[in-house]
Amino acid sequence: MCSSDLYDQALRLLRTVTPALVDIGTVLRGGAGKAGTGIVLTSTGLVLTNYHVISGAVGLRACDLGNNQEYTAEVVGTDRARDIAVLQLNGATRLPTAHLGGARIRLGTIVASIGNAGGRGAPSLGAGPVIALHQRIASTTGGPQPLSGLIEATNGIEPGESGGPMVTTSGAVI
C-alpha cells in the first residue's frame, strides 16, 4: 500500500473515531494538572478512561471532540487495580458513542491508538500490527493485581493518550 493510501486510511479512521472521544484535563492539588483521553460510552456522557488519568484530581473537565463542548465531569466508578475509571459529563446529551468490540484480533492485525498526545487537544494516531495477545504486566497504578489479557502492538503511545481507544481499521474499539 502506498504511503498516501495509508495517510488517507489514517485520516478516515480519525474522522470515524474522534467524535466519540473526549480530551480530559485534571486539576491536582497545588494547581498542576495532567491530560488524558476518554471514550464516550453513552449519549448522555458516560466516559471510560484510565484510573491513572484521574487519580488525585480535585477537578475534572472534558472537551467532547464530537461537538467541541466542554463539560465538568464527575467520577462515578473506578477500579484502581485494573486502571479503569468511569466519568459522567455533567449536562451531556446526544453525544456520539464509540463502537465497541465485534472484531476478532489476531497476531498481525493492524490496530491504532488514538488520543490526546502531549495534552495538545488534537487527536493523534499511532498504528501498527498486533505482536502478542493475552499479555500480563504489573499494575501501572500500584494496585495489588497485575493487568492481564492485554494486547501488545507496535503502535507508539505517548503521554496524554492514556484512556484513549485502541481500534481496528474499521474503528471498532478493542
N, C-alpha and C positions, 0 to 999 in steps of 0.2 A: 504494500500500500504506500503511495506517495506521501511525503510529509504534509502536503497541502490537504490530502484526504484525511489524515489523522487530525490535523488542525480543525477542519470542518466538523469532524465527528466530535471532537472535544467541545467545540462551540455549541453543537446541538445538545450534547449531554448537559452542559452548563445551563442552557435555556430550559431544559426539561426539569432538572432537579432544583435549581436555585430558588424558584418560587416557594418551595416547601422548606426553606431554611431560614434560620434567624441567626444574626450576629448577636452574641451575648457579651455584655460588658458588666463587670462586677466592681463594686466598691468595697475595699477592705478597710479595716481599722487603720487609721493613720492617713487615709485618703488615697493610698495606692490602689491600683486595680489590675485586673487581668482580663484577657479576651478569650473567647471561645466561640463555638458554633453549636446550634441545636437543630433538631429535626422536628418539624411540625407533624404531630400525630393526629390531631383532631381540628376541625374547622373552628372550634371555639378556643383554640390556643393551648392545648396540652403539648408540651415540647419535651423531647428526650435529649439529654446531653450527658456528659461525663460528670461524675461526682467531683473530681478534682478541679473542674472548671468553676464550680460554685462554692467549693469548700472555703470556709472562713469569710464568706461575703456578708456584709451588713446591708448591701443594697444590690439589686439586680435590674438591669434594663436589657431589653431585647429589641432589635430592629428587624422586623419581618421583611425579608427580601422579595416577597411576592407583592406586597402593597406599599413598601417603603415607609410603613408606620412604625413609630417607636412606642413600646409598651413597658410599663413596670411589670415585674414578674415576681411571683412567689414560689418558693419550693413547696411542692405538695407530696414529694416522696423521694427517698434516697435509699441506695444500697451501697454503702461505702466499700464493702468487701468486693463487690462486682463493678465498682467505679461507675455507677449509674445514678442519674438524678432525673426527676420529672418536675417540670416547671409549669405554672399556669400564667399565661399572659393576661393581665387584667384588662377587661373590656374588649377582648378579641372576638371577632365574628367573621364568618365566611372566608377563612384563610384556606389557601391551597394546602393540601396534605401530601406527604410523601407516599410513594408506592412501596409497600414493604414486602420483601421476600418474593417467593414464587420462582426463584431461579435455582437451578442445580449448579453448584460450584464445583469445579474440578481443577486439578493441577493444570496450569496453563491458561485458565480463564482470565481474560483481561478485565480488570476492575479499576475503578478510580476512587480516590479520596477527594472530597470536596469540603472546603472550609474557609474560615476567616484567618488565613495565614498571616502571622505577624500583627493581627488586630487591625489590619488595613481597612476593613469594612467592605472589601470586594472579594467575591468568591475566587478561590484558587483551586486548581485541579492538578493532581498528580496521578498518572496512570501507569499500570504495569501488570504483568502476569502474576497469578497466584502461584506461589512456590512451595507452600506447605499448608496442610489442613490440620485441625484438631490440636493446635499448639497450646502450650501452657507456659505462663510466665508468673513471676512473683507479682503480687498486687502493687500497682503504682501508687496507691493511696495509703500504704502502710497497714492495710487491713490484714486480718489473720489468714485469709484464704488466697491462694494463687488464682489468677484468672485462667480459665481453661476453655477449650472449644474454639480457640481463636483461628482466624485466617491470616496467613502471612503472605504478603505480596511485596513486589519491588517498588510500588508507588511510594514516593517520598512523602512524609508527613512533617509539617512544620508547626512550631508553636502557634496556637490560635486555631488550628484545625481540629483540636480536641473537641469531641462532641458532634462533629460532622459525620456524614454518612460515608460508608464505602458502598459503591454502587456498581451494578453491572453496566455494560454498554447500552442497555435499554433503559437505564435509570432506576432499576429496582434496588432498593436498599437491602443490603445483606448483613 
